[in-house]
Amino acid sequence: MERVPQSQDPRAEHRRLYPRVTSFRSRRASLTPAQQLAMDTGWATLGRGIPPASPLPDGGLPDGTFPAPSHPLDAEAWFGRSAPLIVEIGSGTGTSTWAMAQAEPENDVVAVEVYLPGIAQLVGAVQRAGLTNVRVVRGDGVAMLEDMIAPGTLTGVRVYFPDPWPKARHHKRRLLQPRMFALIADRLRVGGILHVATDHADYAEAIAETAPSEPLLRPVVLPPRLADAGLPISVDRPVTKFQDKAAQVGREIHEFVWERVEEGEVR
């Protein structure tokens, strides 16, 4: 695999790769030898980048809709089978990604992440576990949904612990804005699931206030036993080190689940 070049000016490189306001921070980090080996041996099969495309205006098209993707993903060819497709935006080091994929082999999962060491860690974990239902896209999750995912094709979208951007002047960089809810709803099939988790109380409040503005998403009340939820994807997340740290300092985990409904259906 060709090693990923790193710009001498990370801010300039970030502006080149991501011309829009993004919901993630630009970070430089080198790979360990084990991570580089995982990328060298696994990336050609398991990973790809996002083809360059002009970003859409913040509200989509003038009528508020979203066009067909410019570089549609052929998931059936990539995975070698036809199966329900889940996109996880911001997979981090992939702990939840590979564990949940292992627990639901009937579903295919595409993890989207920008942080290269996290991607390499996930690629290595997928190789060690022998999983065939995980693929990885390096890039902006918004651009991935816009440019690579056709409307009405996803069975699930997962967004776990997105950057809360706690300062008020940075709230515009939060991932889960009205436009993002609309884009996710457009890409989900009817009956598809959006699952969100955050440990940031203010962000959780903003999510709870924003999501109802999207008419195609209906909140789902989960039963005490998540296995009894009867949803097309699992919402039973493994407890990660990140979540353990949040619990140790008393931060509550806020979970949100929505189902994609038909247009005009009463929510």
Backbone as CSV, one residue per row, in Angstrom:
resi,resn,N_x,N_y,N_z,CA_x,CA_y,CA_z,C_x,C_y,C_z
1,MET,0.837,-1.201,0.000,0.000,0.000,0.000,0.869,1.247,0.000
2,GLU,0.498,2.231,-0.751,1.220,3.497,-0.763,0.969,4.229,0.543
3,ARG,2.020,4.665,1.191,1.868,5.355,2.465,1.192,6.700,2.256
4,VAL,0.360,7.060,3.236,-0.395,8.298,3.125,0.535,9.471,3.379
5,PRO,0.701,10.398,2.426,1.586,11.539,2.642,1.009,12.487,3.667
6,GLN,1.876,13.170,4.399,1.439,14.133,5.394,1.999,15.503,5.042
7,SER,1.126,16.484,4.988,1.532,17.833,4.640,2.372,18.441,5.754
8,GLN,3.292,19.314,5.394,4.049,20.047,6.396,3.162,21.037,7.138
9,ASP,2.081,21.448,6.531,1.132,22.363,7.162,-0.202,21.638,7.306
10,PRO,-0.493,21.059,8.482,-1.720,20.270,8.623,-2.978,21.083,8.404
11,ARG,-2.952,22.375,8.736,-4.153,23.197,8.531,-4.425,23.394,7.045
12,ALA,-3.362,23.588,6.259,-3.539,23.734,4.813,-4.036,22.430,4.204
13,GLU,-3.503,21.305,4.685,-3.942,20.009,4.177,-5.414,19.774,4.513
14,HIS,-5.826,20.150,5.716,-7.231,20.000,6.114,-8.126,20.837,5.212
15,ARG,-7.715,22.070,4.915,-8.532,22.932,4.045,-8.622,22.349,2.638
16,ARG,-7.539,21.708,2.180,-7.553,21.111,0.843,-8.500,19.916,0.789
17,LEU,-8.433,19.065,1.799,-9.245,17.851,1.804,-10.700,18.115,2.149
18,TYR,-10.944,19.098,3.022,-12.296,19.327,3.533,-12.638,20.809,3.415
19,PRO,-13.098,21.256,2.238,-13.328,22.681,2.008,-14.503,23.254,2.786
20,ARG,-15.391,22.434,3.308,-16.546,22.916,4.058,-16.210,23.004,5.545
21,VAL,-17.118,23.580,6.324,-17.002,23.524,7.777,-17.231,22.081,8.193
22,THR,-16.282,21.509,8.915,-16.383,20.098,9.274,-16.687,19.931,10.755
23,SER,-17.142,18.725,11.108,-17.521,18.441,12.487,-16.401,17.757,13.254
24,PHE,-15.231,17.602,12.639,-14.131,16.905,13.297,-12.905,17.796,13.334
25,ARG,-11.989,17.456,14.213,-10.763,18.222,14.379,-9.656,17.616,13.522
26,SER,-8.777,18.484,13.038,-7.646,18.017,12.245,-6.539,17.567,13.192
27,ARG,-6.112,16.304,13.057,-5.075,15.769,13.933,-4.016,15.065,13.096
28,ARG,-2.762,15.291,13.463,-1.671,14.583,12.805,-1.168,13.499,13.747
29,ALA,-0.952,12.334,13.225,-0.411,11.247,14.035,0.212,10.221,13.108
30,SER,1.341,9.686,13.536,2.005,8.665,12.732,1.504,7.289,13.153
31,LEU,1.687,6.322,12.276,1.266,4.959,12.556,2.383,4.180,13.239
32,THR,1.998,3.285,14.131,2.957,2.346,14.696,3.305,1.316,13.621
33,PRO,4.399,0.591,13.791,4.718,-0.449,12.800,3.581,-1.449,12.606
34,ALA,2.910,-1.834,13.690,1.799,-2.789,13.571,0.636,-2.182,12.795
35,GLN,0.359,-0.903,13.052,-0.724,-0.236,12.327,-0.386,-0.092,10.850
36,GLN,0.870,0.254,10.550,1.271,0.385,9.150,1.179,-0.953,8.433
37,LEU,1.544,-2.030,9.132,1.446,-3.363,8.535,-0.010,-3.703,8.229
38,ALA,-0.912,-3.355,9.162,-2.337,-3.616,8.931,-2.828,-2.874,7.694
39,MET,-2.400,-1.626,7.543,-2.811,-0.847,6.377,-2.189,-1.404,5.100
40,ASP,-0.922,-1.793,5.170,-0.242,-2.328,3.989,-0.900,-3.611,3.492
41,THR,-1.363,-4.432,4.417,-1.900,-5.738,4.034,-3.413,-5.741,3.861
42,GLY,-4.109,-4.763,4.462,-5.563,-4.830,4.455,-6.307,-3.732,3.734
43,TRP,-5.652,-2.587,3.533,-6.393,-1.439,3.017,-6.927,-1.654,1.606
44,ALA,-6.174,-2.307,0.757,-6.611,-2.488,-0.634,-7.949,-3.213,-0.712
45,THR,-8.196,-4.107,0.230,-9.451,-4.855,0.248,-10.513,-4.173,1.099
46,LEU,-10.105,-3.678,2.260,-11.068,-3.205,3.255,-11.377,-1.722,3.173
47,GLY,-10.527,-0.928,2.521,-10.699,0.515,2.617,-10.692,1.246,1.295
48,ARG,-11.151,2.481,1.376,-11.088,3.402,0.240,-11.323,4.811,0.758
49,GLY,-10.980,5.795,-0.074,-11.253,7.184,0.256,-12.539,7.648,-0.402
50,ILE,-12.858,8.913,-0.206,-14.042,9.507,-0.816,-13.606,10.254,-2.067
51,PRO,-14.148,9.941,-3.233,-13.779,10.681,-4.441,-14.088,12.162,-4.273
52,PRO,-13.247,13.051,-4.816,-13.510,14.485,-4.679,-14.795,14.888,-5.374
53,ALA,-15.540,15.769,-4.718,-16.794,16.279,-5.280,-17.052,17.648,-4.690
54,SER,-17.802,18.459,-5.401,-18.146,19.786,-4.895,-19.162,19.649,-3.774
55,PRO,-18.914,20.290,-2.613,-19.871,20.179,-1.519,-21.192,20.836,-1.869
56,LEU,-22.261,20.256,-1.345,-23.585,20.833,-1.552,-23.758,22.055,-0.671
57,PRO,-24.652,22.969,-1.031,-24.971,24.060,-0.123,-25.556,23.508,1.162
58,ASP,-25.519,24.318,2.237,-25.901,23.831,3.553,-27.307,23.263,3.602
59,GLY,-28.193,23.708,2.783,-29.560,23.201,2.812,-29.857,22.191,1.734
60,GLY,-28.817,21.612,1.111,-29.053,20.711,-0.009,-29.418,21.521,-1.237
61,LEU,-30.325,21.011,-2.050,-30.805,21.735,-3.218,-31.807,22.805,-2.782
62,PRO,-32.130,23.753,-3.681,-33.038,24.839,-3.287,-34.361,24.365,-2.698
63,ASP,-34.849,23.195,-3.127,-36.120,22.703,-2.585,-35.926,21.871,-1.322
64,GLY,-34.685,21.856,-0.790,-34.421,21.136,0.446,-34.140,19.657,0.270
65,THR,-34.144,19.163,-0.966,-33.863,17.753,-1.215,-32.371,17.563,-1.486
66,PHE,-31.978,16.312,-1.674,-30.581,15.988,-1.931,-30.480,15.229,-3.251
67,PRO,-29.482,15.544,-4.071,-29.354,14.860,-5.363,-28.811,13.452,-5.190
68,ALA,-28.849,12.686,-6.262,-28.239,11.359,-6.243,-26.730,11.509,-6.041
69,PRO,-26.085,10.529,-5.429,-24.649,10.637,-5.173,-23.842,10.693,-6.460
70,SER,-22.734,11.441,-6.414,-21.896,11.587,-7.603,-21.018,10.363,-7.838
71,HIS,-20.701,9.616,-6.774,-19.872,8.412,-6.896,-20.529,7.300,-6.074
72,PRO,-21.661,6.768,-6.542,-22.412,5.805,-5.728,-21.597,4.563,-5.382
73,LEU,-21.703,4.171,-4.139,-20.992,2.994,-3.650,-21.701,1.721,-4.115
74,ASP,-20.951,0.823,-4.730,-21.480,-0.491,-5.100,-21.151,-1.445,-3.954
75,ALA,-22.004,-1.422,-2.930,-21.737,-2.217,-1.734,-21.742,-3.708,-2.037
76,GLU,-22.608,-4.130,-2.936,-22.688,-5.557,-3.259,-21.371,-6.050,-3.851
77,ALA,-20.762,-5.244,-4.713,-19.478,-5.637,-5.300,-18.365,-5.588,-4.261
78,TRP,-18.392,-4.577,-3.391,-17.321,-4.409,-2.405,-17.345,-5.536,-1.376
79,PHE,-18.541,-5.892,-0.904,-18.658,-6.941,0.107,-18.779,-8.340,-0.499
80,GLY,-19.102,-8.400,-1.777,-19.264,-9.694,-2.411,-20.574,-10.378,-2.097
81,ARG,-21.564,-9.607,-1.677,-22.875,-10.169,-1.381,-23.879,-9.028,-1.271
82,SER,-25.159,-9.379,-1.264,-26.223,-8.409,-1.035,-26.712,-8.581,0.396
83,ALA,-26.594,-7.528,1.208,-26.978,-7.604,2.619,-27.389,-6.216,3.094
84,PRO,-28.148,-6.132,4.182,-28.482,-4.820,4.753,-27.206,-4.047,5.065
85,LEU,-27.229,-2.741,4.777,-26.027,-1.916,4.903,-26.182,-0.892,6.025
86,ILE,-25.161,-0.826,6.876,-25.098,0.129,7.982,-23.885,1.022,7.771
87,VAL,-24.039,2.318,7.999,-22.916,3.256,7.972,-22.702,3.779,9.385
88,GLU,-21.477,3.679,9.867,-21.116,4.264,11.159,-20.236,5.475,10.898
89,ILE,-20.680,6.633,11.337,-19.956,7.879,11.105,-19.120,8.209,12.332
90,GLY,-17.811,8.318,12.131,-16.912,8.601,13.246,-16.652,7.360,14.070
91,SER,-16.043,6.357,13.464,-15.863,5.070,14.141,-14.708,5.057,15.130
92,GLY,-13.900,6.120,15.170,-12.801,6.177,16.129,-11.821,5.042,15.914
93,THR,-11.507,4.316,16.989,-10.597,3.181,16.875,-11.326,1.898,16.504
94,GLY,-12.647,1.970,16.350,-13.406,0.846,15.812,-13.819,-0.222,16.802
95,THR,-13.693,0.050,18.109,-14.051,-0.960,19.107,-15.502,-1.400,18.963
96,SER,-16.411,-0.422,18.874,-17.829,-0.755,18.706,-18.084,-1.351,17.324
97,THR,-17.389,-0.830,16.332,-17.626,-1.250,14.946,-17.449,-2.744,14.764
98,TRP,-16.268,-3.231,15.118,-16.001,-4.647,14.835,-16.763,-5.561,15.782
99,ALA,-16.977,-5.120,17.041,-17.714,-5.957,17.989,-19.168,-6.128,17.549
100,MET,-19.798,-5.038,17.096,-21.194,-5.123,16.668,-21.307,-5.858,15.340
101,ALA,-20.323,-5.672,14.463,-20.333,-6.401,13.187,-20.182,-7.896,13.423
102,GLN,-19.364,-8.252,14.392,-19.174,-9.663,14.720,-20.462,-10.275,15.272
103,ALA,-21.245,-9.454,16.009,-22.482,-9.940,16.621,-23.637,-10.020,15.630
104,GLU,-23.541,-9.322,14.504,-24.614,-9.355,13.503,-24.020,-9.596,12.119
105,PRO,-23.567,-10.822,11.853,-22.901,-11.130,10.579,-23.814,-11.014,9.367
106,GLU,-25.117,-10.911,9.607,-26.054,-10.780,8.486,-26.061,-9.377,7.901
107,ASN,-25.470,-8.406,8.610,-25.422,-7.020,8.143,-24.011,-6.654,7.702
108,ASP,-23.906,-5.755,6.723,-22.624,-5.199,6.308,-22.471,-3.800,6.893
109,VAL,-21.253,-3.466,7.310,-20.984,-2.199,7.983,-19.877,-1.447,7.258
110,VAL,-20.130,-0.177,6.960,-19.096,0.713,6.439,-18.798,1.747,7.516
111,ALA,-17.577,1.726,8.035,-17.146,2.683,9.051,-16.479,3.865,8.363
112,VAL,-16.842,5.072,8.771,-16.283,6.289,8.177,-15.502,7.029,9.256
113,GLU,-14.247,7.327,8.983,-13.383,7.952,9.984,-12.311,8.769,9.261
114,VAL,-11.807,9.810,9.929,-10.745,10.627,9.346,-9.388,10.378,9.995
115,TYR,-9.381,9.865,11.218,-8.152,9.726,12.000,-7.430,8.440,11.602
116,LEU,-6.282,8.571,10.962,-5.607,7.424,10.358,-5.222,6.337,11.361
117,PRO,-4.642,6.653,12.530,-4.341,5.569,13.473,-5.581,4.796,13.913
118,GLY,-6.713,5.484,14.072,-7.949,4.791,14.413,-8.388,3.859,13.304
119,ILE,-8.267,4.328,12.066,-8.599,3.489,10.911,-7.706,2.253,10.887
120,ALA,-6.407,2.462,11.086,-5.464,1.341,11.055,-5.764,0.341,12.162
121,GLN,-6.160,0.845,13.329,-6.489,-0.050,14.436,-7.706,-0.905,14.088
122,LEU,-8.708,-0.285,13.452,-9.900,-1.033,13.047,-9.559,-2.057,11.968
123,VAL,-8.777,-1.653,10.978,-8.391,-2.586,9.912,-7.675,-3.801,10.506
124,GLY,-6.775,-3.550,11.455,-6.073,-4.657,12.098,-7.014,-5.566,12.867
125,ALA,-7.975,-4.975,13.584,-8.935,-5.770,14.357,-9.805,-6.621,13.444
126,VAL,-10.222,-6.047,12.325,-11.045,-6.790,11.363,-10.256,-7.971,10.789
127,GLN,-8.978,-7.731,10.489,-8.143,-8.816,9.959,-7.972,-9.930,10.992
128,ARG,-7.680,-9.551,12.235,-7.445,-10.568,13.273,-8.702,-11.391,13.550
129,ALA,-9.866,-10.719,13.509,-11.127,-11.412,13.788,-11.649,-12.176,12.576
130,GLY,-11.050,-11.946,11.422,-11.498,-12.625,10.209,-12.873,-12.184,9.745
131,LEU,-13.235,-10.939,10.026,-14.557,-10.443,9.646,-14.595,-10.116,8.157
132,THR,-15.686,-10.465,7.528,-15.864,-10.164,6.107,-16.951,-9.127,5.871
133,ASN,-17.575,-8.637,6.944,-18.710,-7.717,6.788,-18.395,-6.306,7.260
134,VAL,-17.112,-5.916,7.262,-16.710,-4.555,7.634,-15.835,-3.971,6.534
135,ARG,-16.126,-2.738,6.154,-15.287,-1.973,5.245,-15.100,-0.583,5.856
136,VAL,-14.086,0.137,5.386,-13.731,1.422,5.986,-13.563,2.477,4.902
137,VAL,-14.129,3.646,5.138,-13.944,4.797,4.256,-13.237,5.885,5.045
138,ARG,-12.150,6.400,4.505,-11.456,7.503,5.165,-11.968,8.822,4.603
139,GLY,-12.547,9.651,5.470,-13.030,10.948,5.030,-14.162,11.468,5.885
140,ASP,-14.765,12.528,5.420,-15.852,13.232,6.091,-17.148,12.443,5.934
141,GLY,-17.807,12.148,7.048,-19.042,11.377,6.997,-20.149,12.051,6.217
142,VAL,-20.224,13.373,6.283,-21.242,14.097,5.523,-20.999,13.911,4.030
143,ALA,-19.746,14.094,3.612,-19.408,13.924,2.196,-19.652,12.492,1.745
144,MET,-19.378,11.536,2.622,-19.596,10.138,2.258,-21.073,9.873,1.984
145,LEU,-21.953,10.360,2.867,-23.385,10.161,2.649,-23.849,10.870,1.380
146,GLU,-23.352,12.077,1.151,-23.763,12.846,-0.026,-23.288,12.205,-1.323
147,ASP,-22.021,11.805,-1.352,-21.377,11.444,-2.611,-21.373,9.951,-2.914
148,MET,-21.606,9.105,-1.895,-21.433,7.672,-2.106,-22.671,6.827,-1.792
149,ILE,-23.663,7.400,-1.115,-24.822,6.606,-0.690,-26.084,7.073,-1.414
150,ALA,-26.751,6.158,-2.069,-27.988,6.475,-2.786,-29.153,6.612,-1.805
151,PRO,-30.147,7.420,-2.147,-31.315,7.578,-1.272,-32.019,6.243,-1.017
152,GLY,-32.499,6.083,0.209,-33.316,4.926,0.549,-32.614,3.589,0.529
153,THR,-31.290,3.567,0.755,-30.547,2.305,0.637,-29.957,1.802,1.951
154,LEU,-29.903,2.627,2.974,-29.277,2.211,4.229,-30.297,1.600,5.181
155,THR,-29.894,0.542,5.846,-30.720,-0.046,6.897,-30.428,0.610,8.237
156,GLY,-29.245,1.171,8.388,-28.914,1.828,9.645,-27.809,2.845,9.505
157,VAL,-27.836,3.839,10.400,-26.752,4.811,10.548,-26.444,4.897,12.039
158,ARG,-25.166,4.817,12.375,-24.727,4.925,13.763,-23.812,6.125,13.922
159,VAL,-24.066,6.906,14.967,-23.217,8.054,15.297,-22.967,7.982,16.796
160,TYR,-21.795,7.495,17.175,-21.485,7.294,18.583,-20.445,8.312,19.054
161,PHE,-20.833,9.086,20.037,-19.958,10.054,20.698,-19.279,11.022,19.723
162,PRO,-20.074,11.721,18.919,-19.495,12.744,18.038,-18.921,13.885,18.867
163,ASP,-17.966,14.591,18.299,-17.350,15.728,18.995,-18.439,16.714,19.405
164,PRO,-18.554,17.050,20.709,-19.633,17.946,21.144,-19.383,19.420,20.857
165,TRP,-18.155,19.790,20.515,-17.845,21.200,20.280,-18.553,22.064,21.332
166,PRO,-18.094,22.008,22.583,-18.840,22.619,23.691,-18.931,24.143,23.673
167,LYS,-17.951,24.820,23.067,-18.014,26.283,23.057,-19.105,26.764,22.107
168,ALA,-19.855,27.764,22.533,-21.000,28.242,21.745,-20.584,28.659,20.341
169,ARG,-19.423,29.264,20.203,-19.003,29.737,18.880,-18.671,28.581,17.935
170,HIS,-18.535,27.380,18.490,-18.224,26.209,17.671,-19.434,25.320,17.414
171,HIS,-20.602,25.688,17.919,-21.773,24.820,17.767,-22.112,24.550,16.303
172,LYS,-21.751,25.481,15.423,-22.034,25.271,13.993,-21.253,24.083,13.435
173,ARG,-20.220,23.641,14.158,-19.421,22.520,13.689,-19.961,21.171,14.168
174,ARG,-20.965,21.195,15.003,-21.540,19.934,15.460,-22.112,19.152,14.282
175,LEU,-21.904,17.868,14.311,-22.344,17.019,13.203,-23.861,16.975,13.069
176,LEU,-24.547,16.823,14.186,-25.992,16.578,14.149,-26.772,17.882,14.156
177,GLN,-26.873,18.462,12.978,-27.634,19.675,12.710,-28.888,19.291,11.926
178,PRO,-29.861,20.205,11.763,-31.074,19.865,10.996,-30.777,19.285,9.619
179,ARG,-29.798,19.863,8.913,-29.471,19.371,7.572,-28.969,17.938,7.614
180,MET,-28.189,17.595,8.639,-27.659,16.242,8.731,-28.768,15.235,9.018
181,PHE,-29.708,15.596,9.877,-30.844,14.706,10.112,-31.618,14.475,8.812
182,ALA,-31.785,15.533,8.024,-32.500,15.403,6.749,-31.735,14.507,5.782
183,LEU,-30.416,14.656,5.729,-29.598,13.835,4.836,-29.646,12.365,5.245
184,ILE,-29.522,12.109,6.540,-29.581,10.727,7.017,-30.941,10.114,6.701
185,ALA,-32.014,10.870,6.962,-33.359,10.365,6.673,-33.513,10.049,5.191
186,ASP,-32.918,10.876,4.332,-32.996,10.651,2.889,-32.279,9.364,2.479
187,ARG,-31.172,9.058,3.140,-30.373,7.883,2.769,-30.896,6.594,3.404
188,LEU,-31.665,6.683,4.486,-32.230,5.488,5.107,-33.411,4.955,4.301
189,ARG,-33.577,3.654,4.282,-34.796,3.067,3.730,-35.906,3.199,4.767
190,VAL,-37.147,3.056,4.342,-38.259,3.056,5.287,-38.067,1.887,6.255
191,GLY,-38.162,2.172,7.540,-37.894,1.167,8.560,-36.456,1.150,9.033
192,GLY,-35.568,1.915,8.347,-34.175,1.998,8.753,-34.024,2.747,10.064
193,ILE,-32.874,2.568,10.710,-32.657,3.061,12.068,-31.464,4.015,12.132
194,LEU,-31.651,5.125,12.840,-30.559,6.024,13.221,-30.347,5.877,14.719
195,HIS,-29.128,5.534,15.118,-28.782,5.342,16.531,-27.656,6.301,16.891
196,VAL,-27.897,7.133,17.901,-26.945,8.157,18.333,-26.664,7.982,19.819
197,ALA,-25.415,8.177,20.211,-25.049,8.173,21.626,-24.089,9.320,21.891
198,THR,-24.279,10.004,23.021,-23.375,11.074,23.435,-23.309,11.113,24.953
199,ASP,-22.168,11.550,25.473,-22.041,11.714,26.922,-22.016,13.197,27.301
200,HIS,-22.357,14.053,26.348,-22.328,15.502,26.587,-23.761,16.003,26.749
201,ALA,-24.110,16.472,27.939,-25.498,16.818,28.262,-26.046,17.925,27.369
202,ASP,-25.241,18.956,27.107,-25.722,20.065,26.284,-25.959,19.618,24.845
203,TYR,-25.071,18.784,24.336,-25.245,18.263,22.979,-26.486,17.380,22.918
204,ALA,-26.694,16.567,23.953,-27.883,15.715,23.997,-29.154,16.555,23.974
205,GLU,-29.145,17.652,24.704,-30.311,18.541,24.714,-30.543,19.141,23.331
206,ALA,-29.453,19.546,22.672,-29.580,20.113,21.325,-30.107,19.073,20.343
207,ILE,-29.640,17.843,20.470,-30.120,16.767,19.598,-31.608,16.539,19.812
208,ALA,-32.015,16.487,21.080,-33.425,16.255,21.399,-34.319,17.365,20.871
209,GLU,-33.786,18.576,20.796,-34.565,19.710,20.292,-34.570,19.759,18.764
210,THR,-33.500,19.278,18.140,-33.347,19.401,16.689,-34.018,18.276,15.918
211,ALA,-33.884,17.055,16.389,-34.368,15.893,15.637,-35.849,15.954,15.286
212,PRO,-36.729,16.453,16.173,-38.159,16.475,15.819,-38.493,17.314,14.591
213,SER,-37.568,18.175,14.164,-37.830,18.983,12.971,-37.767,18.149,11.695
214,GLU,-37.233,16.936,11.777,-37.160,16.061,10.602,-38.392,15.146,10.575
215,PRO,-39.320,15.370,9.645,-40.586,14.631,9.654,-40.461,13.153,9.293
216,LEU,-39.334,12.747,8.713,-39.185,11.355,8.294,-38.551,10.470,9.362
217,LEU,-38.253,11.034,10.526,-37.661,10.257,11.610,-38.612,10.212,12.799
218,ARG,-38.911,9.013,13.261,-39.808,8.828,14.401,-39.008,8.228,15.555
219,PRO,-39.084,8.824,16.756,-38.334,8.271,17.889,-38.821,6.879,18.264
220,VAL,-37.881,6.050,18.673,-38.172,4.677,19.082,-37.928,4.560,20.582
221,VAL,-38.901,4.041,21.303,-38.749,3.782,22.733,-38.229,2.356,22.893
222,LEU,-37.066,2.223,23.500,-36.442,0.910,23.616,-36.955,0.157,24.837
223,PRO,-37.125,-1.148,24.717,-37.527,-1.965,25.862,-36.348,-2.179,26.806
224,PRO,-36.606,-2.648,28.032,-35.496,-2.896,28.969,-34.446,-3.855,28.405
225,ARG,-34.899,-4.881,27.701,-33.976,-5.806,27.038,-33.822,-5.400,25.582
226,LEU,-32.632,-4.903,25.231,-32.435,-4.393,23.875,-32.639,-5.472,22.821
227,ALA,-32.406,-6.716,23.193,-32.593,-7.806,22.239,-34.054,-7.956,21.834
228,ASP,-34.959,-7.391,22.647,-36.390,-7.485,22.354,-36.901,-6.305,21.527
229,ALA,-35.998,-5.429,21.087,-36.428,-4.209,20.394,-37.043,-4.502,19.031
230,GLY,-36.656,-5.608,18.413,-37.221,-5.970,17.116,-36.818,-5.042,15.989
231,LEU,-35.631,-4.448,16.087,-35.148,-3.511,15.071,-34.291,-4.248,14.040
232,PRO,-34.150,-3.684,12.841,-33.359,-4.361,11.806,-31.858,-4.319,12.056
233,ILE,-31.403,-3.480,12.990,-29.994,-3.458,13.383,-29.916,-3.498,14.900
234,SER,-28.786,-3.945,15.411,-28.592,-3.964,16.857,-28.336,-2.549,17.376
235,VAL,-28.882,-2.252,18.557,-28.573,-0.989,19.235,-27.889,-1.282,20.569
236,ASP,-27.394,-2.500,20.704,-26.715,-2.932,21.924,-25.220,-2.694,21.756
237,ARG,-24.777,-1.517,22.162,-23.370,-1.143,21.993,-22.501,-1.799,23.064
238,PRO,-21.283,-2.178,22.726,-20.354,-2.609,23.774,-19.890,-1.398,24.578
239,VAL,-19.542,-1.615,25.835,-19.009,-0.539,26.670,-17.530,-0.369,26.332
240,THR,-17.171,0.809,25.861,-15.797,1.081,25.448,-15.019,1.764,26.570
241,LYS,-13.697,1.876,26.397,-12.874,2.597,27.368,-13.334,4.045,27.489
242,PHE,-13.730,4.627,26.367,-14.215,6.007,26.374,-15.441,6.126,27.266
243,GLN,-16.364,5.176,27.145,-17.580,5.212,27.950,-17.257,4.970,29.420
244,ASP,-16.305,4.094,29.699,-15.888,3.858,31.081,-15.361,5.140,31.718
245,LYS,-14.553,5.889,30.970,-14.008,7.143,31.488,-15.120,8.141,31.771
246,ALA,-16.115,8.199,30.885,-17.248,9.100,31.097,-17.995,8.735,32.368
247,ALA,-18.186,7.443,32.592,-18.900,6.992,33.792,-18.116,7.319,35.057
248,GLN,-16.798,7.218,34.983,-15.967,7.479,36.156,-16.059,8.920,36.627
249,VAL,-16.320,9.841,35.717,-16.443,11.253,36.102,-17.908,11.677,36.191
250,GLY,-18.818,10.702,36.147,-20.228,10.988,36.382,-21.001,11.514,35.199
251,ARG,-20.487,11.318,33.976,-21.220,11.788,32.809,-22.211,10.722,32.348
252,GLU,-23.466,11.116,32.211,-24.510,10.197,31.773,-24.417,9.969,30.268
253,ILE,-24.683,8.740,29.853,-24.723,8.421,28.434,-26.152,8.603,27.937
254,HIS,-26.322,9.435,26.929,-27.640,9.707,26.345,-27.753,8.940,25.031
255,GLU,-28.792,8.121,24.915,-29.014,7.306,23.718,-30.268,7.795,22.994
256,PHE,-30.182,7.839,21.677,-31.318,8.222,20.842,-31.457,7.205,19.714
257,VAL,-32.686,6.788,19.453,-32.956,5.882,18.335,-34.170,6.407,17.584
258,TRP,-34.041,6.502,16.255,-35.154,6.928,15.405,-35.348,5.908,14.295
259,GLU,-36.584,5.804,13.842,-36.924,4.951,12.710,-37.347,5.819,11.535
260,ARG,-36.884,5.470,10.354,-37.294,6.185,9.135,-38.710,5.755,8.768
261,VAL,-39.595,6.739,8.580,-40.992,6.450,8.259,-41.304,6.921,6.846
262,GLU,-42.446,6.501,6.347,-42.924,6.944,5.039,-43.280,8.427,5.090
263,GLU,-43.145,9.105,3.962,-43.581,10.497,3.893,-45.067,10.578,4.199
264,GLY,-45.436,11.512,5.057,-46.833,11.700,5.416,-47.323,10.796,6.523
265,GLU,-46.489,9.834,6.955,-46.902,8.935,8.035,-46.908,9.690,9.360
266,VAL,-47.924,9.449,10.178,-48.023,10.101,11.482,-46.948,9.526,12.392
267,ARG,-46.172,10.403,13.022,-45.077,9.937,13.867,-45.552,9.691,15.294
